[in-house]
Amino acid sequence: MAKRKTIRTIPQARTPMPEQAPEIRITNFEEVACGYRLEDALLEAERCLDCPDQPCVRGCPVGIDIPGFIRKIAEKNFHGAYDVITDTNLLPSVCGRVCPQESQCEGVCTVGERLEPVAIGRLERFIGDRAIAEGWTNLPYIERNRHKVGVVGSGPAGMACAADMAKAGCEVTVFEAFQEPGGVLKYGIPDFRLPNSVVDAEIEKLRQLGIRFECNTLVGRLFTLEQMMGEMGFSAVFVGTGAGYPSFMGIPGESLGGVLSANEWLTRCNLMHGRDFPAYDTPLQPGKHVAVIGAGNTAMDAMRVALRVGAEKVTCVYRRSAAEAPARAEEIHHAQQEGIDFQWLTSPVELIGDEQHRVRAMRCERMELGEPDASGRRRPVPVAGSAFEIECDMVVFAIGTNANPILGQTSGLKLDKRGYIWTDDTLATSIAGVFAGGDIVTGAATVIQAMGAGRRAARAMKAYLGLRDTDAVYLAAPTDPAERLFGIPRRERGFARVHLPETAS
């Protein structure tokens, strides 16, 4: 019997991730983090204590059996590790790259109380990448039923919901407004952080479940949610369109040429191949002196893309300090290594144009931190007499997003006061049979949180359709006779198939 590991007997240092050197990676769009080698993964797997209380599992929005898959890695049973992960998450290569593990599973890791936490995300990516390289799949037996399910949006929430409904036997169609599926994973995250080839490989596994993707289809313009539930014959619909409507500050000069949102900038570069000009004719016109407003992950992506497409200088303008920046620490570190100029405690007050009405400078003022605001972070307060200018010929706003209003304008969906879709605790909307989840309900969140919402909605959709939820098989039998029909619990209608003679009265 193996001796139980303790904090003293495990490798003390976190296994480093191989990376491209900064001076090389700013010249290409290849991945910055190169991924664990076999020996790296085996060494890091030895750091897991296999805790009986499993705080990491509770910290994962989709409840991956984290100690279970790491144990399989340590045993060199890599396919077994893949089976454990994909029991709850079909996108391990994606989540292993972009999820903020430091504030979720790794943030509550027992090892992290004394040492650096186990690199759960890096191990998940190792298994996901090995599965793609070796062509592994984890396709369950599926018994088809009569239900058609529509999913609006092919981002993380939509894909997670689609996968669970396909496994339940439904005919699933995913409608995507852009020309390729993937949602924010495709248009919002650059290849140096999440390669499109990885997203495509994970989507292919969804197609193997029988899921159909209809791209270039803008629901709310080509047809409405009510039409989907009516004449189009869908039994249930999930809305996972995300929150991609950009926010601006409302300061003078925002209509100048050379001013755009991070969503537009990244979509042009990533999904529309603007970075590959002139091989693709997407208009891009990158600036030489680029200023990006904001300090989240999207801001980091926008700045680092600007460097790679020819900017001579890139400046981050953020009204709080580095400690309050919402971006992952790793992303800020990589941006600093690549030469981004960070102007902390700095807030824009005006964009200044030239004779051709193009932006030429940004007027800013210095800030200092006051008392905490509603977010719990200290409120930035202007410093009197601190105004100064930053020279720039391109400004990118990366200060958050809002709900796209199209679905709210073209359907009877109830919205909350912010314009996001209202749902109850089960993620059901105000339209019977229509469910919603992810950023379109909560506002901007993480990839794995959106996936968790998609899976929650799928459980509610299965209950609505009367399908047995394989995650909750052993439910107590109802004692009230009214809850039974021919001896069968009413909640299992549609699960037990009862055939009556045609001549029955």
Backbone torsions as a table, in degrees:
resi	resn	phi	psi	omega
1	MET	NA	134.0	-176.6
2	ALA	-68.2	140.2	179.0
3	LYS	-71.6	135.9	-177.3
4	ARG	-67.3	135.9	-179.1
5	LYS	-78.0	148.8	174.6
6	THR	-127.6	172.2	-178.9
7	ILE	-62.2	-24.7	-179.4
8	ARG	-83.6	-24.4	-173.7
9	THR	-94.4	-13.4	-179.2
10	ILE	-83.6	160.9	172.6
11	PRO	-56.0	129.7	-171.8
12	GLN	-78.1	-31.7	-175.9
13	ALA	-98.5	141.2	175.2
14	ARG	-67.6	133.7	-177.7
15	THR	-67.9	121.4	-176.8
16	PRO	-68.6	153.9	177.6
17	MET	-94.2	125.0	174.6
18	PRO	-61.4	137.4	-177.7
19	GLU	-136.4	155.5	168.7
20	GLN	-68.4	145.3	175.6
21	ALA	-67.4	143.1	-177.0
22	PRO	-55.1	-42.3	-176.9
23	GLU	-68.1	-20.0	177.8
24	ILE	-90.9	-44.1	-172.1
25	ARG	-68.9	-24.8	179.1
26	ILE	-72.2	-5.3	178.2
27	THR	-100.1	1.6	-177.5
28	ASN	-148.6	172.8	178.2
29	PHE	-109.4	18.7	175.5
30	GLU	-71.4	160.1	-177.2
31	GLU	-60.2	138.0	175.4
32	VAL	-71.5	-51.3	178.2
33	ALA	-87.1	120.3	-170.5
34	CYS	-84.5	-10.9	179.3
35	GLY	93.8	152.4	178.8
36	TYR	-68.9	140.7	166.3
37	ARG	-82.3	171.1	-178.0
38	LEU	-56.1	-47.4	-177.3
39	GLU	-65.4	-31.6	176.8
40	ASP	-65.7	-45.9	-177.6
41	ALA	-64.4	-41.9	-179.9
42	LEU	-65.1	-38.8	179.3
43	LEU	-66.6	-45.0	-178.4
44	GLU	-68.7	-34.0	178.4
45	ALA	-61.7	-29.2	179.4
46	GLU	-69.6	-13.0	-178.9
47	ARG	-83.2	-11.7	179.9
48	CYS	-76.9	130.2	-179.4
49	LEU	-85.7	-5.1	-177.9
50	ASP	53.7	53.1	-174.0
51	CYS	-60.4	137.5	178.2
52	PRO	-66.7	-28.9	-178.8
53	ASP	-88.1	-12.6	171.2
54	GLN	48.8	59.9	178.3
55	PRO	-63.1	-28.3	-179.4
56	CYS	-63.7	-35.9	179.4
57	VAL	-65.6	-42.1	177.8
58	ARG	-66.6	-28.5	179.1
59	GLY	-79.5	-8.6	-179.9
60	CYS	-92.4	123.0	-178.5
61	PRO	-60.5	-21.0	177.2
62	VAL	-109.9	3.4	172.4
63	GLY	69.0	39.3	176.9
64	ILE	-62.4	139.5	174.6
65	ASP	-75.3	82.3	-173.0
66	ILE	-65.9	-49.4	177.1
67	PRO	-60.2	-33.7	-179.8
68	GLY	-64.0	-45.5	-177.4
69	PHE	-75.0	-30.9	177.2
70	ILE	-69.7	-36.6	176.4
71	ARG	-60.3	-40.2	178.3
72	LYS	-64.5	-38.1	177.1
73	ILE	-61.5	-46.9	-179.5
74	ALA	-59.6	-30.8	178.0
75	GLU	-84.4	1.0	-176.7
76	LYS	63.2	24.5	175.1
77	ASN	-98.1	75.5	-171.4
78	PHE	-70.6	-37.0	177.0
79	HIS	-65.8	-36.1	175.7
80	GLY	-63.2	-38.9	176.7
81	ALA	-62.5	-40.4	178.0
82	TYR	-63.0	-41.2	178.9
83	ASP	-62.5	-39.5	179.1
84	VAL	-64.5	-46.4	-178.5
85	ILE	-64.1	-48.9	-172.9
86	THR	-75.4	-2.0	171.2
87	ASP	-64.4	-27.0	179.5
88	THR	-126.8	-14.1	-175.5
89	ASN	-143.0	113.4	-178.8
90	LEU	-87.6	2.5	-176.6
91	LEU	-123.4	54.8	-175.7
92	PRO	-65.4	-35.1	179.7
93	SER	-68.2	-32.0	177.3
94	VAL	-73.3	-53.9	-175.8
95	CYS	-64.9	-34.2	178.4
96	GLY	-63.6	-20.3	-179.0
97	ARG	-95.7	-42.6	-166.4
98	VAL	-113.4	-8.4	179.5
99	CYS	-72.9	143.3	177.3
100	PRO	-81.6	71.6	-175.9
101	GLN	-57.3	-30.0	-176.8
102	GLU	-62.3	-22.8	178.7
103	SER	-108.1	4.4	-179.8
104	GLN	-123.3	-106.5	-174.2
105	CYS	-63.1	-45.7	-179.0
106	GLU	-71.6	-26.6	-179.2
107	GLY	-66.0	-20.9	179.5
108	VAL	-116.2	11.1	-179.8
109	CYS	-61.6	132.0	-178.8
110	THR	-60.1	-38.2	179.1
111	VAL	-59.7	-33.9	-178.3
112	GLY	-66.6	-11.3	176.9
113	GLU	-70.8	-25.8	-178.1
114	ARG	-119.8	-34.8	-177.3
115	LEU	-126.7	-173.9	170.5
116	GLU	-67.4	141.5	-177.8
117	PRO	-65.6	161.5	175.6
118	VAL	-60.7	139.0	-178.3
119	ALA	-79.6	71.8	-174.4
120	ILE	-61.5	-44.8	-178.5
121	GLY	-62.7	-40.2	-179.9
122	ARG	-67.2	-35.8	177.5
123	LEU	-70.4	-37.9	177.0
124	GLU	-63.3	-43.4	177.7
125	ARG	-62.5	-41.0	179.1
126	PHE	-56.1	-45.6	-179.4
127	ILE	-70.1	-42.7	179.7
128	GLY	-61.6	-42.2	179.7
129	ASP	-68.1	-36.7	177.8
130	ARG	-65.8	-38.3	178.2
131	ALA	-63.3	-41.1	178.2
132	ILE	-65.7	-44.7	-177.1
133	ALA	-64.1	-35.0	-175.9
134	GLU	-102.9	3.9	174.1
135	GLY	71.9	31.1	179.2
136	TRP	-74.9	147.1	171.4
137	THR	-137.8	160.5	178.3
138	ASN	-133.4	75.0	-174.7
139	LEU	-99.8	118.2	179.8
140	PRO	-78.6	166.5	170.7
141	TYR	-70.1	131.5	-177.8
142	ILE	-121.6	122.3	173.4
143	GLU	-96.5	115.5	-174.6
144	ARG	-69.7	147.9	173.6
145	ASN	-123.8	-171.8	-173.0
146	ARG	-90.5	0.8	-171.1
147	HIS	-88.5	136.0	170.7
148	LYS	-103.0	130.8	-179.9
149	VAL	-121.9	131.5	176.1
150	GLY	-105.2	139.6	177.6
151	VAL	-123.2	124.3	-178.7
152	VAL	-101.0	108.7	-177.7
153	GLY	105.8	129.7	-176.2
154	SER	-109.7	28.4	174.3
155	GLY	-80.4	-166.1	-175.0
156	PRO	-58.7	-42.9	-179.8
157	ALA	-64.6	-46.9	-179.2
158	GLY	-63.2	-41.2	-178.7
159	MET	-67.6	-39.3	179.7
160	ALA	-65.5	-43.3	178.5
161	CYS	-64.7	-44.7	-179.2
162	ALA	-59.5	-41.9	-179.1
163	ALA	-62.3	-46.2	-178.3
164	ASP	-66.8	-37.8	179.7
165	MET	-72.1	-33.8	175.4
166	ALA	-66.1	-41.1	177.6
167	LYS	-63.3	-28.9	178.4
168	ALA	-77.9	-2.5	175.6
169	GLY	101.1	3.7	-178.3
170	CYS	-81.0	153.5	171.2
171	GLU	-85.0	112.8	-170.3
172	VAL	-111.7	130.0	173.7
173	THR	-121.9	128.6	179.2
174	VAL	-105.6	126.4	179.7
175	PHE	-103.7	125.0	-177.2
176	GLU	-123.8	130.9	-177.9
177	ALA	-69.9	-35.6	-179.6
178	PHE	-81.2	177.1	-174.5
179	GLN	-81.6	-9.5	178.8
180	GLU	-136.0	144.9	176.9
181	PRO	-74.6	159.5	178.7
182	GLY	132.3	-21.4	178.6
183	GLY	57.6	-137.1	-176.1
184	VAL	-61.3	-25.3	178.0
185	LEU	-63.0	-29.9	-179.8
186	LYS	-92.6	-49.2	-172.9
187	TYR	-86.9	-22.1	-170.9
188	GLY	-104.2	-17.8	-174.4
189	ILE	-118.3	122.3	-176.6
190	PRO	-68.8	160.2	-179.2
191	ASP	-60.7	-29.7	-177.8
192	PHE	-70.6	-11.5	174.9
193	ARG	-111.8	-35.6	178.4
194	LEU	-147.6	98.8	-177.4
195	PRO	-62.5	140.1	176.8
196	ASN	-58.9	-31.1	-179.8
197	SER	-62.9	-33.0	178.1
198	VAL	-69.7	-44.6	178.2
199	VAL	-60.5	-44.0	-179.8
200	ASP	-61.7	-39.9	-179.9
201	ALA	-65.7	-39.5	179.1
202	GLU	-69.5	-37.3	178.3
203	ILE	-65.6	-35.4	178.7
204	GLU	-60.1	-34.1	178.1
205	LYS	-67.7	-30.6	175.3
206	LEU	-69.9	-38.2	176.7
207	ARG	-62.0	-33.9	179.5
208	GLN	-67.0	-18.8	173.5
209	LEU	-80.0	-4.0	-178.9
210	GLY	97.6	5.1	-179.6
211	ILE	-73.7	134.6	179.9
212	ARG	-107.3	135.2	179.4
213	PHE	-108.8	126.3	175.6
214	GLU	-112.4	103.6	-177.8
215	CYS	-90.7	174.2	-177.1
216	ASN	53.7	37.7	-176.3
217	THR	-127.5	105.5	-177.3
218	LEU	-96.4	99.5	179.1
219	VAL	-67.5	134.0	-173.9
220	GLY	105.5	-18.3	174.7
221	ARG	-116.2	-48.9	177.8
222	LEU	-77.2	-36.4	175.6
223	PHE	-160.4	165.0	-174.9
224	THR	-105.6	169.6	175.4
225	LEU	-62.4	-38.6	178.8
226	GLU	-63.2	-37.8	177.3
227	GLN	-66.7	-37.2	177.6
228	MET	-60.7	-43.7	-178.8
229	MET	-78.3	-11.8	-178.6
230	GLY	-108.0	-98.6	-172.3
231	GLU	-65.6	-24.1	-179.5
232	MET	-83.3	-11.3	169.3
233	GLY	80.7	21.8	177.7
234	PHE	-81.3	137.1	179.1
235	SER	-79.3	-29.9	178.8
236	ALA	-156.3	155.0	-178.9
237	VAL	-135.2	139.0	173.0
238	PHE	-115.0	132.9	178.4
239	VAL	-106.8	116.0	178.3
240	GLY	-134.6	54.5	-172.2
241	THR	-81.3	-4.2	-179.8
242	GLY	73.1	-174.2	-179.9
243	ALA	-128.7	81.4	-173.6
244	GLY	-105.2	14.4	-179.0
245	TYR	-85.7	115.2	-168.9
246	PRO	-69.3	153.5	175.7
247	SER	-106.7	146.2	173.6
248	PHE	-126.6	172.7	-174.4
249	MET	-91.4	-21.5	-176.2
250	GLY	80.0	25.1	178.6
251	ILE	-92.3	158.4	178.7
252	PRO	-58.9	141.9	174.8
253	GLY	95.3	1.9	-177.5
254	GLU	-68.8	-16.8	179.4
255	SER	-90.6	3.5	179.4
256	LEU	-67.9	155.2	172.7
257	GLY	-64.0	143.1	-179.1
258	GLY	89.7	3.4	177.1
259	VAL	-109.1	126.0	-177.9
260	LEU	-152.8	170.4	179.2
261	SER	-88.8	158.3	176.4
262	ALA	-63.6	-33.6	178.4
263	ASN	-59.4	-47.3	179.9
264	GLU	-65.6	-45.0	-178.2
265	TRP	-59.9	-48.7	-177.1
266	LEU	-71.7	-36.0	178.3
267	THR	-64.2	-43.1	178.1
268	ARG	-62.2	-41.9	-176.8
269	CYS	-74.7	-44.6	-171.1
270	ASN	-85.2	-63.5	-173.5
271	LEU	-76.5	-35.9	-175.2
272	MET	-98.1	7.8	173.1
273	HIS	59.6	29.8	177.8
274	GLY	-59.8	-28.2	179.3
275	ARG	-66.2	-18.8	-177.3
276	ASP	-97.2	13.4	177.2
277	PHE	-55.9	136.2	11.1
278	PRO	-95.6	8.5	177.3
279	ALA	-60.2	-32.6	172.5
280	TYR	-119.2	144.9	-173.5
281	ASP	-97.4	26.8	175.6
282	THR	-65.9	123.8	177.9
283	PRO	-67.7	128.1	-175.3
284	LEU	-126.2	-52.6	178.7
285	GLN	48.9	62.2	179.2
286	PRO	-66.3	147.2	179.2
287	GLY	-84.2	165.4	175.6
288	LYS	-89.2	-37.2	176.0
289	HIS	-118.1	102.3	-172.7
290	VAL	-106.6	131.7	174.2
291	ALA	-114.8	128.1	178.9
292	VAL	-113.9	126.4	-178.6
293	ILE	-96.1	119.5	-178.3
294	GLY	124.1	163.1	-178.6
295	ALA	-143.4	34.3	172.6
296	GLY	-91.4	-176.2	179.2
297	ASN	-60.8	-37.0	178.7
298	THR	-64.4	-39.1	177.0
299	ALA	-63.2	-43.0	178.3
300	MET	-60.4	-43.1	179.3
301	ASP	-62.3	-44.6	-178.1
302	ALA	-62.2	-42.8	-179.2
303	MET	-66.7	-42.8	-175.3
304	ARG	-73.6	-29.5	172.1
305	VAL	-65.6	-44.0	-179.3
306	ALA	-57.2	-41.6	176.8
307	LEU	-58.8	-42.7	-173.4
308	ARG	-75.3	-17.7	178.6
309	VAL	-104.9	14.6	168.0
310	GLY	117.5	1.8	179.0
311	ALA	-65.7	137.5	178.8
312	GLU	-82.0	-32.7	178.3
313	LYS	-144.4	137.1	178.6
314	VAL	-129.2	129.9	-177.1
315	THR	-120.3	133.5	173.3
316	CYS	-97.6	125.6	180.0
317	VAL	-114.4	116.5	-176.0
318	TYR	-138.7	135.1	-171.7
319	ARG	-80.5	-11.0	175.8
320	ARG	-110.9	-172.9	-179.6
321	SER	-90.5	174.0	-179.9
322	ALA	-60.6	-32.2	-178.2
323	ALA	-64.4	-27.6	-179.2
324	GLU	-94.8	-4.5	-176.8
325	ALA	-61.2	131.2	-177.0
326	PRO	-77.9	-11.1	-179.8
327	ALA	-67.3	156.4	174.8
328	ARG	-63.6	143.5	-179.4
329	ALA	-57.8	-35.9	-180.0
330	GLU	-64.4	-38.3	-179.4
331	GLU	-69.1	-40.5	177.4
332	ILE	-63.9	-42.8	179.3
333	HIS	-60.0	-45.6	179.7
334	HIS	-63.8	-40.3	179.3
335	ALA	-64.6	-41.0	177.8
336	GLN	-63.8	-40.9	177.7
337	GLN	-60.2	-32.9	-175.3
338	GLU	-85.7	-0.8	173.2
339	GLY	98.6	13.4	176.4
340	ILE	-65.0	136.6	176.5
341	ASP	-90.5	114.3	-178.4
342	PHE	-96.0	120.7	174.6
343	GLN	-105.9	87.4	179.6
344	TRP	-76.2	159.4	178.5
345	LEU	51.9	47.2	-177.4
346	THR	-137.0	130.5	-178.7
347	SER	-126.3	129.7	176.9
348	PRO	-69.6	144.2	175.6
349	VAL	-123.0	-17.7	-180.0
350	GLU	-164.9	144.6	172.0
351	LEU	-105.8	130.9	-173.0
352	ILE	-107.5	132.2	-177.3
353	GLY	-104.7	167.4	176.1
354	ASP	-101.8	-168.0	-177.6
355	GLU	-65.2	-25.4	179.2
356	GLN	-91.8	12.1	179.4
357	HIS	61.3	36.2	172.6
358	ARG	-111.0	148.4	-177.3
359	VAL	-65.1	137.3	178.0
360	ARG	-125.4	-17.7	-178.7
361	ALA	-162.5	162.3	176.8
362	MET	-124.0	121.1	175.8
363	ARG	-86.7	127.5	-175.5
364	CYS	-127.8	168.8	170.5
365	GLU	-136.3	148.4	179.1
366	ARG	-75.0	151.6	-178.9
367	MET	-124.0	159.3	168.7
368	GLU	-133.0	154.6	-174.0
369	LEU	-88.3	129.6	177.9
370	GLY	-104.7	-138.7	-178.8
371	GLU	-76.4	155.4	178.6
372	PRO	-61.6	146.1	175.6
373	ASP	-101.1	-164.5	-175.8
374	ALA	-62.5	-25.0	-179.6
375	SER	-80.6	-7.8	-177.7
376	GLY	90.3	-8.9	178.3
377	ARG	-92.3	152.3	-179.7
378	ARG	-66.4	133.2	-175.4
379	ARG	-73.7	130.6	176.5
380	PRO	-75.0	135.4	-178.5
381	VAL	-123.9	132.3	-178.6
382	PRO	-62.1	144.0	175.0
383	VAL	-94.7	121.8	-177.0
384	ALA	-59.6	136.3	175.9
385	GLY	70.5	22.4	-174.8
386	SER	-105.7	12.0	-175.5
387	ALA	-62.1	142.2	175.1
388	PHE	-156.4	171.7	-177.1
389	GLU	-118.8	145.8	171.9
390	ILE	-114.5	121.2	178.4
391	GLU	-70.0	130.8	179.2
392	CYS	-160.5	148.4	175.4
393	ASP	-116.5	10.0	174.3
394	MET	-155.6	134.2	179.4
395	VAL	-127.3	129.7	179.9
396	VAL	-118.3	123.4	176.8
397	PHE	-89.0	122.5	177.6
398	ALA	-132.9	60.0	-173.1
399	ILE	-113.3	22.5	177.5
400	GLY	114.0	173.9	-176.7
401	THR	-135.0	168.6	177.6
402	ASN	-127.4	173.2	177.8
403	ALA	-72.7	134.1	172.4
404	ASN	-66.0	129.6	-172.8
405	PRO	-80.1	-4.0	-170.6
406	ILE	-58.1	-50.8	-176.8
407	LEU	-65.0	-37.2	178.2
408	GLY	-66.5	-31.6	-178.8
409	GLN	-79.8	-23.0	-171.7
410	THR	-113.6	9.2	179.3
411	SER	-143.4	175.0	178.4
412	GLY	-90.0	18.1	-179.0
413	LEU	-61.6	135.0	172.3
414	LYS	-77.5	133.9	179.2
415	LEU	-112.2	157.1	174.5
416	ASP	-86.1	-178.8	-174.0
417	LYS	-66.6	-17.3	178.3
418	ARG	-90.3	-7.4	-177.6
419	GLY	95.5	2.6	176.2
420	TYR	-84.9	160.8	-177.9
421	ILE	-70.8	130.0	176.1
422	TRP	-79.4	137.3	173.1
423	THR	-137.2	161.7	171.3
424	ASP	-87.3	-168.4	-176.0
425	ASP	-66.0	-21.3	179.7
426	THR	-92.6	2.5	-177.3
427	LEU	73.9	19.0	171.6
428	ALA	-79.3	139.1	178.7
429	THR	-91.6	-173.0	180.0
430	SER	-76.1	-9.2	176.5
431	ILE	-100.9	124.2	-178.5
432	ALA	-57.7	128.8	178.6
433	GLY	88.9	-6.7	179.2
434	VAL	-106.9	127.0	-179.6
435	PHE	-120.9	160.6	-179.3
436	ALA	-148.8	154.7	179.3
437	GLY	-168.8	167.4	-178.3
438	GLY	90.1	-156.0	-173.4
439	ASP	-61.7	-27.8	-179.3
440	ILE	-68.6	-14.2	177.8
441	VAL	-106.4	-45.9	-172.7
442	THR	-96.9	-15.2	-165.5
443	GLY	87.2	180.0	-172.5
444	ALA	-56.2	129.9	177.9
445	ALA	-143.5	-165.8	-177.1
446	THR	-93.0	166.5	177.9
447	VAL	-58.2	-47.3	-175.5
448	ILE	-71.1	-31.0	174.9
449	GLN	-67.3	-37.8	176.0
450	ALA	-64.6	-40.9	177.3
451	MET	-63.6	-39.6	176.9
452	GLY	-61.1	-39.8	177.4
453	ALA	-65.4	-39.8	177.7
454	GLY	-61.3	-39.5	179.1
455	ARG	-71.6	-37.5	175.7
456	ARG	-61.1	-44.8	179.0
457	ALA	-63.5	-38.4	179.7
458	ALA	-62.1	-39.3	177.1
459	ARG	-61.2	-42.3	178.8
460	ALA	-68.1	-36.4	178.8
461	MET	-65.8	-39.1	177.5
462	LYS	-64.3	-39.6	176.7
463	ALA	-64.8	-41.4	178.9
464	TYR	-61.6	-38.9	-178.3
465	LEU	-85.5	-3.6	179.8
466	GLY	75.0	29.4	179.6
467	LEU	-99.2	139.7	177.9
468	ARG	-66.2	131.9	176.8
469	ASP	-89.2	113.7	-177.0
470	THR	-66.4	-13.8	175.8
471	ASP	-83.0	-7.5	-178.3
472	ALA	-141.2	58.6	-174.6
473	VAL	-71.4	-46.2	-169.6
474	TYR	-92.2	78.7	177.2
475	LEU	-98.0	149.1	179.5
476	ALA	-63.3	137.1	179.8
477	ALA	-68.7	137.4	-179.8
478	PRO	-67.1	138.7	179.8
479	THR	-91.5	-21.5	179.8
480	ASP	-77.0	120.5	179.4
481	PRO	-56.1	-28.2	-179.7
482	ALA	-66.4	-19.6	179.4
483	GLU	-87.6	7.1	178.4
484	ARG	-120.5	145.4	176.4
485	LEU	-129.8	113.6	-173.8
486	PHE	56.1	34.7	178.6
487	GLY	82.1	-1.0	-177.4
488	ILE	-106.0	131.0	177.4
489	PRO	-54.7	134.6	-178.1
490	ARG	-59.6	-31.6	-179.0
491	ARG	-65.4	-15.3	-179.9
492	GLU	-101.8	18.1	174.4
493	ARG	-58.7	139.8	-178.3
494	GLY	88.4	-16.7	177.6
495	PHE	-88.5	-50.5	177.6
496	ALA	-85.7	124.0	-176.7
497	ARG	-93.8	113.4	-177.9
498	VAL	-107.4	121.7	-179.4
499	HIS	-106.8	121.8	179.0
500	LEU	-105.3	146.6	176.9
501	PRO	-60.5	147.7	-178.6
502	GLU	-64.3	-22.5	-176.4
503	THR	-90.1	0.0	-177.6
504	ALA	-63.3	140.3	-178.3
505	SER	-84.8	NA	NA
